[in-house]
Amino acid sequence: IAALTGAGIKRNRLVLDPGMGFFLGAAPETSLSVLARFDELRLRFDLPVLLSVSRKSFLRALTGRGPGDVGAATLAAELAAA
């Protein structure tokens, strides 16, 4: 954040993206851990946090379903972070 604001990007233009899914690692527990601490990210950095979980690999791993069949899991993850 300091590097970005130091480069002239205004803080109100920043959004955190924790990179849910495979980007965080192959274990779905890693994404669940980030999801469980979503409020902590918001409070710690005082910035909006992007939640992009639609059809992510960690949801498919947890449910055993394909990308087109994890709508309910996507909704549950979104509500958990709200």
Secondary structure, DSSP 8 states (H G I E B T S, - for coil): -HHHHHTT--GGG--B---TTGGG-S-HHHHHHHHHTHHHHHHHHTS-B----TT-HHHHHHHT--GGG-HHHHHHHHHHH-
